Amino acid sequence: MASATHDTHRLTALIRADQLATVRRSVKISIPINIALSLIIMTVTVYYGHAEAGVLWFAAALGINMVRVALCQAPFPGATAKGAFAGMAKLSVDRHLFIASLAALVSGSVWALIPALCEGYTSAQFGFYLVVICGITAGAVVHGNAYAIIPICFIVPPLMSMAGCLFYAGGFDRIGLALATLLYLGALIRSALESEVMFRDGSGRKNEATSLAGSLKQAHARTTEVAEEMRHRAVHDALTGLLNRSGFAAEVDRRVSQDSTPLCLMILDLDGFKSVNDVFGHRAGDDVLVEVARRLKDTPSDGFTIARLGGDEFAVLFDPDKVAMPVPDIANRIITAIGEPFDGFDAGRVGVSIGIHQTRERVSFSEMMVCADTALYAAKSGGRNRFHRFDETLSNRLGMKRDIERDLPRALSEHQLHMWYQPIFSDGGRRFSHFEALLRWEHDKHGWVSPVDIVENAAVLGLSEPLLKYILREACAMTARLKASGLDRSWVAVNISPREMSRLPVETMVFEALKQANVAPSTIEIEITEETAMDMRAVEGKLAVLAEGGIRLVIDDFGVGYSSLSSLRHLRVDRLKIDNSFVIGLTDSTSAQVMVQAIVNLGHSLGMEVVAEGVENAETQALLQRFGCRNMQGYHLGRPMTGDAALEWAMKKPADTLPAGQVA
């Protein structure tokens, strides 16, 4: 309601302003005509012997006309003015119109004195004066169509004066003229009023159209602004203001398609950022990301395109031919800049690893990203605050990865994957205990593919579940063959990756495989890494179900992670397997010996068996025996074998017989 009232008042004000402007234009047009007619009247009057009266009348008419012209020069309301018109600028539009109407009335009153020049319209020349009066009043109405009061103020005095004089003079013809004059006056007044109505209506429509056009223009400008803002948000990161992944991809593709110059892509991943979020909170993490973005903007020179790809991953794109320093120096400069202490954090908490891909060929954004990510993975594998360039070695590794991804589904469906079995010994390496199941695949082009690569690529392809089912099915089938061959006390250990343990219904899959093979839960042992044991929320329930069902649990690669003692006890772990990085070269490393002895003592104190993997020679075996480690695994004791070979080997190897070449 208030808005509608405001719009009405505003439209009324605009119409009044149009009226004032039109009145001024009409006065400027009609005044010269008025002066010309006044001069003619004075000339006729002087010619017929009334010189003094004619001159005085002309002077009065000219004076008021000058005043009216001067009023037309006064500024509009709200304008600035100096001198005589300084006060006029402060007047409202209505006040201006009132003054203009008053001036018109004075001018009309001067013209009402015409009877003094022609003896009350009784002289022989009265017809001339009648014609002039009728003409100037008609012209006043025609030119004053914007505001009826002004022409009415001008025409009423002279026409009423004329009618009064004609009535006073008497006579049939003069009385007729007087009545005609009054009728004429009424017609002019009506015409003036109707003209004003038409003007106001037209002015209203014009102003409404102008207002609508203005509103449309504003709406268009706002729409354009919003569209531009949305476009900017679509390609920029809200937190740092840098390009996001989408915007960066578009920029890379644009430069690749339009420019044949070489490009260098750097992918940056922050080291230690997760600990910032975990210890100090996500707000502190956001502050770090904003500061990293600022440092990246300040570090490179012109021509660098910087983006935040997501999380704590950033990207830098540039033409290496247009920068003053070599690419490795730029990488080191970035590492140094990011490595500077952040406010509120101790020095060295946050660092950066960089993967670099440099090419002179036109390749897509996705291809450049894959190459740079491969280099980044190599850099992070070597430690923090490092960079690695995508080279021929990584290119071959990437090609191998792609071939594996392409061929793995077919290999799994056509049974090209096989399970091999490596024996594990007890009694200080003297007695065969059980087998560890190891996944094997001989690729047509790349030869033997590591189990880690098979598992990782299966996860990428969504084949983790069918792959694990195959492994469990083969392992359970092997335990059934061991039982059928009289090796009832032997079992098979199966490795399950952290990804599989957290994302798949492992407990259900294990018991289904046992049921299908018709073997007891005690014939299967599940090996998980320390990384899996640390993720208590994801695996606690599954491991508890497995343990309660009679499945043995083993922590594999123990010593390289950060398992807590409470986790080991809570998860009901049966065995610890010492990572082979501590066992290989054990005889030559005092620190490794201290670590292995500590792990053996820890396991025994917790009531857990300890297995040392990586036993490559008799000296290592003997040293482990002195440490009290009774369970061992390694090439010195037994190599991985196919299922048939492993079964044949186990049947020929009585429990009290030493492995070939073994020294007690």
N, C-alpha and C positions, 0 to 999 in steps of 0.2 A: 504494500500500500504506500509506504513512504517513498519507495523507489519510483512508483508510478506518478505520485504527486511531484516529485523532484523533476521527472522528465517533462511533465506538463508545464511547470514553471520555466524550465529551461527552453522549451519550444516557444512559449509566449515571449520570453525575452529575446529570442532570436528573431521572431516576427517583428517585434517593436524596433529592433535594430535595423532590420530591412526597411521598415517604414521610414525611419529617420534618414537612412542613406538615400532612399528614393526621393524623399521630400527635398533633400538638398540638391540632388541632381535636377529635379524639376524646377526648383527655384532658380538655379543657375541658367536653365534654358529659358524660363519665362521672363526673368528680370530684363534682359536686353530688349525683348519685345515690349515689355511694359514701359521702359524708358523711351523707346522709339515712338510709341503711341502718345506718351506724355509730351514729347517734343512736338509732335504733329498738332496735338490739341493746343499747346501754347502758341504755336505759329498761327493757327486759325484764329485763336482768340485775339492775338495782337493785331492780326490783319483786319479784324472787324472792330478795332478801336478799344479793346479792353486789355491793353498791354500790361498795366500794373497787376491786375488780377491774374492774368495768364502767367506772368513771370513768377509771382508768389506761389501760385498753385504748383507750377513745375518744380520750383525749388523744394516745396514740401514733398512732392512725389519722388523727386530724385533722392532726397535725404533718406526717406524711409526705405527706398530701394537699396541704397548703399548699406544701410543697417542690415537689411535682410541678406545681402551678399556677404557681409562680414560675418553674420551668424553662421553662414554655410561654411566658412573657413575655420570655425572653432573645432577643436579636436573632439573625437568621440570619447565617451566615458571610459576611464581607465588609461587614457593616453596621457603623455606628459606634454606640458605647454608652458611657455614663458610669456611674460608681458601681459597685455590686456586680456588674453584668453586663458591665463593661468587658472582662474577660478572656474571657467567653463568646463575644463577637463574633468572636474570632480562631479559635475552634475550628472544625474541619471538620464536615461533615454527619455523617460516621460517628461522630465523637466525641460529637456531640450525641445521636445515637441510642443510643450506648453508655450515656451518663449517664441517658437516659430509661429504658432497659432496667433499669439498676441501681436507679433509683427505683421502678420497677414491682416489682422483686424485693423491695425493702424493704417496700413496701406489701403485697405478697402475704404476706411473712413475718409482718407484723402480723396479717393475717387468719388466718394459720396458728395464732395463739394463741387462737382461739375455743374450743378444747377446755377451756382454763382457766376459761371462763365457764359451762360446762355439764357439769362433772365428767367430762370425756373422752367426751362424747356419751352419758352414761349417766343424766343427769337426766331428769325427766319432760318437760322442755321441749326435748330434743335435736332433735326433729323440726323445730322452728322454725328452729334454727340450720342444720340441713341444707338446708332450703329456701332460706334467705338465701344460704348459701355457693354452692349450685348456681346461683341466680339471678345473683349478682354475677359469678361466673366465666363464665357464659354471656354475660352482657352485655359482659364484658371482651373476649371473643373477637369478638363481633359488632362492637363499636366499634373494635377494634384490627386490622382487616383489612389495613391498609397495611403493617405491619411485624410479622411473627409473633412475633419474640423477645419483644417487650414484653408482649403478653397471656400468652404462655407463662410468662414470668418471674413474672407476677402470679398465674396460676391454679395452677401446680405446688405452691407451698408449702401453701396452705390445703387443696387436695384430697388431697395426700399426707398432710398432718397428719390429715385426716378419716379417710382409709382406714386409717392406722396406728392411730388410736384405736379404730376399729370392730373391727379385727382383735384389738387388745389386749383390748377388752371381752369379746369372744367371744360365743358364742351363734349359733345358725343364722341368724337374721334379720340380726344385725349383720355377720356375716361375708359374707352375701349383699350387704348394703349396701356393704361395703368393696370387694368385687369389682366391683359396679356403679359405684362411684366411680372405680376405676381405669380401667374401660372408658369411662366418661364423660370422664375426663381424656384418654385416648388419642384419643377422638373430637374433643374440643375442640382438641387439639394439631394433629391432621390438618386440621381445619377451618381453623385459623389459618394453617397452612402453605399450604393450597390458596388461601385468600383472598388471601394475599400474592402468590402466583404470578399470580392473576387481576388483582390491582391493578397489579403491575409490567407485565403485558402491556398492560393498558389505558392505563397511564401512558406506556408506550413508544410506543403507537400515537398517543396524544394529542400527545406531544412531537414525534414524527415529522411528524404533520400540521401542528403549529404551526411546526416548522422548515421544512417544505415551503411552508407559507403565507408564512412570512417570506422564503424564497428566491424564491418567486414574486413577492412584493411588491418585493423588491430587483431582481429581473430586470425587472419591469415599470417600476420607477423608472429603471433603467439604460437600458432600451429607449426610454423616453420621453425620457431625457436625450440618448441617441444620436440619436434622431429629431429632437429639437430642434436638436442640433448640426449634423446634416446639413442641416436646413432653413435654418439660419443660414448654413452654408457655401454652400448653393445660391444664396443671394441676396446674399452679401457677397463682396467682394474679399479674397483671402487676404493680400495684401501690405499694403494700407492700412487694412483694416477697414471701408471705406466700402461702400455698396451697389454691386453689380455691375450690368451692363446689364440682366440679367433682373429683379433686385430693383427697380431703378429704373423699369423699364417697368411692373411691377406697381403700384408706388406712383403713377406718373403716371396710369395707367388707373383706379386706385381714386379718386384725387382728382377726376378728370374725371367719373367716374360718380356720385360722391356729393356733389360740391360744385359749385355754379353760379358760384362766384367766379372772377375772372380768374386766369390763370396766366402766369408768365414762366419760360421755359426758356433757360438759358445753356449753351452748349457751349463748353468750354475746350480748346484744343490748345496744348501747350507749344512755344514757339519755342526752337530750339537744343538740344533734348533729344537729337537723334540724335548731335550732336557729343560730348555727355557720354558716351553709350554707346561711341562709336567711340574716343574719346581716353582716357577714364578707366575704362572697363569697365562691365559690366552691374550689378555690385554697387553702384558709385557711382550708376548710373542708378536702381536701386531705392531707394537712400537719398534721392535727389531726389524720387522719387514719394511716398515716405512723408512727407517734409517738406512737399511741396505739399499733400498731404491734410491735414496738421496746420494749415497756414496757412489753408486753405479753411474748416476747422472754426472757427478763431478769428476769421475775418474777418466772415462774415455774422452776423446776429442770429437770434433764435429764429424757427422756422417755415421754415427753409431745409432742403431735402432735398439732400444732396450724394452724388455717386456717381462711381466711376471706371468709365468705359465700356469701357476696354481700352487697352493701350499707354500713351501719354501724353495720353489724352483723358479729360476730366472733365466733369461736368454739375452744374448747380445749378438747383433748382426752388423757386419761392416765389410767394406771392400779393403782387403789387405794391401792392395796396391796404392791406396790413397791415404794411408796412415804412415806416420814418420817412424814408428818403431816396429820391430818384428813381432809376430803373433805371440811367441813365448813370453816376450817382455810385457806385452799387454796383459796376458794371463797372470803373470807374477805381480803386476801392478794391481790388478783387481784383488788377488789373494791378499796382498799386503793391506789394501784399503779395507776389505771386509774383516781382516784380522785385528784391526785396531779395536781397543776396548770399547764396549758399549756402556752407556750410562747405567749404573745400577748393577752391572755384572762384572765379575772378575775377568781379568785378561785371559784370552785364549778359550773362553767358553764357546764362542761362535766362530766358526771358520767357513771355508767354502772349498768344494771340489768342482773342477771344471772339465767338461768334455768338449773337445774341439773337432769340428769337421770343416775342412777347407776344400773347396772345389772350384774348378774353372768350367765345369760342365753345367748345363741347365738341368737341374733336378728339382723335383717337387719338394714342398715343405715337409711332407711326411717322410720322404726319403732322407732329407737332411737331418730331421729329428732322430730317425732311427740310428743313423751313423753317429751323431753327436751323443745320443744316449748310450750307445755301446762304448764310446770313449769315456763317458762319465762313469759308467760302471767299472771300467778298468782303473780309472783314477781313484774311485772310492775303495776299490779292493786293495790299493797300495797304501792306504792311510788317508788322513785328512790333510787339508791345505795343499792339495796337489792338482796338477792338470795332466791330461793325457790326450794326445792327438790321435785321430782316427787314421791308422796306418794299414799297411798291407796285411799284417798279422790279424788285426781286428776285422779287416774286410773279409779275410778267409773265414774267421770265426763267425762273422755275421752270415756269410754264405752258407756255412755249415748249419747254423741255427735255422735258417730259412728252409734248407733241405730237410732238416729233421721235422720241422713243423709241417712241411708238405707231405712227408712220407710216413709220419708216425701213425695217423689213422689207419692207413692201409696195412702197415706192419702189425698193428694190434688186431685188426680184423682177420688177417691172413696168418696169424700165429707165428710171426717172424721174431717176436720177443720170446726170450727163454729165461728160465731160472737156473742159475748155477748155485752151487753150495760149497761153502768153505768150512772146514771142520774147526771146532773150538775144543780146546783140551783143558782138562782139570788135572789135579795132583801135580802142580808145578810143570805142566806141559807133558806129562807122562801118559795120561789116559785120554782117549777120545770121549768127549762129553756129548756134543750135539753139533748141528750145522747152523750156519747163518745163510739165509737165502739172499742171493744177490741177483739183481736184474741185469740181463745182458741183451744187447741188440747189435748185430753186425750190419752196419749200413753198407749198401752197395758201393757207395762213393767214398765215404769217410771212415769206413772200417768200424771198429768197436766204439760205440757211443756210451759215455759214462751214465750211470744210473741217475746222477743229479740232473744232467741235461734232459734225460727222458722224462723225469718227474716234472721238471719245470715247464717243459714244452707241453706236456699233457695238461697241466693246469691252464696254460694259455689257451689251449684248444678245447677246454671243457671236457677232457677225457680222464680227469683224475679218478672219478668213481669207477668207470669200467677198468682202468688200469689197476687200481687197488684190488678190485674183485678178482682180477686175473692173478695177481700176486698171491692173495690169500688162498685162492682155489688151488694153485700149484703147490704152495707151501703145505697146505693140509693134505693134499694128495701124497706129498713126499713123506709126511709123518705116517700116513696109512701104509705106505710101502715099507717104512722102517719097522713098523709094528708087525707087518706080515712077514718080515725077514727075521724076526726074533729080536730086534733091537728095541725092546719095549721102553728102555730107560732113556733113550735119545729123543730129542725134540728138535724143532726148527725155529730159529729166531727170524722175525720179519721186521724190517725197518719201515716206519711210517713217518712221513715228513710233517713238520708243524702245520703246513697248509692243509694237508689231508686230515690231520687230527682235529683241527678247529672247525673245518667246514663240512666234513662228511660224517655220516652216522657210522663211525668206525666200529663201535661196539656191536651194533646190529649186524654189520657186514662180517665181522669176525665169527660171531656165533652161527650165522647162516652157513659160512664156509665149513666150520667144524661139523655142523649137522649133515651137510651134503657128503662130506668125506667119512662121516661116522667115526670120528676120533675124539678123544677126550680133550678138554681145555688145557690140560697140563702138557700137551704135546706142542703147544704154540707159545712162543715168547715174543712180546712186542717191544721193540727198541724205539725209544723216542729221544730226541735231542734235549739238551738243557734249555734251549729256546722254547721248546714245547712245555717243559715243566714250569717255566717261569710264567706262562700265560694261564694262571690257575683258573680264572673265570671261564675260559673257553673249554678247558680239558678236564677239569676236576671231576665232573659228573661222569664223563665217559670212562676215564681211567678207573674210577671207583667201581663202575659196573663191570669192567674187565677184570679187575682184581678180585672182586667178590665172586666172579664166575670161574675163578681158578686159573686165569691167564697170568703168566709171569710178566713183570714189568722191568725194563732195563733202561737206565739213563745212558745213552750213547754219547761219545765224544766228550766225556766228562773232563772238566778242567779248563775248557776254553770259554765256558759261559759263566753265568753268575747264579747258579742254583743256590737257594738258601737251604739250610739244614731242616728248617720247618717244612719246606716243600717236599724234601726227600722223605721225611717221616710221614707227612700227611698223605702223600700219594702211594704209600705202601710199596715202595720200590724194592725189588729183589736183588738187583745187581747194578753195579757201576762199571762202565767200560771206559778205561783211561784212553784218552785221545792219542792216536798214534804219533802225533807231533811231539809228545813227551817221550815216547818209547823208542822211536827211530833215533839212533845216535845216543842212546841213553848212557852207554859206557864212557862216552867222551864229554858228557855235560854234567857238571856237579849240580847246577840249578835244576836240571830235569830230574836228577836222582832224588833231590830233596822233595820236589813236587810229587813224584810217583810214590815215594815212601809215605808222604803225608796223605795222599789219596787212599793208599792201601790201609793205613792205620784208621782213617776216617771211616772207610767202609766196614772194617771189622768192628769198630766201636759202635756202629749203628746196626750191627747184625746183618750186613749185606755182603754178598760175594763181590769180588772185584776181578774184572777181566782186563788184561793188558793186550791191546791189539797193536800190530806192527812189529811183532817179534821176527827179526830178519836173520838172526844168527844165534849160535850157541852161547856166546858171551852174554848177550842180552837176556837170554833165557835163564842163565845161571844167576845173573844179578837180580832178576825178578824173584827167583826162588829164595834168594837171601833176604829180600824185602818182605817175604811172606805172601807174595802174590801167587795163588795156586791155579788161576785160570788164565789161559793164554790163547792167542790167535796170531797167525802170521805166516808168511811164505816159508819160513824155516820149518814150521810144523806141518803145514798143509796148504796147498793152493786151491783156489776155487775150481770146481769140476761140474760137469753136466750132471743132471739127476741120475742117469744110469751109472756114470762113472763114480759118483759119490756113493751110491748104494753098494756098488761092487767093492769099492775101497773100504767102506765101513764093515762089510761082511768079512773081509779078509783081515781086518784089524781088530784082534781081540782087545778087550778093555785093558788088559794088563800088559800089552805089548807097546813098546816105544815106537814113535814114528821113525821112518827110515832115516838113518844117519844121526839119530838122537843120542846124546851122551847124558847119562844119568848123573 
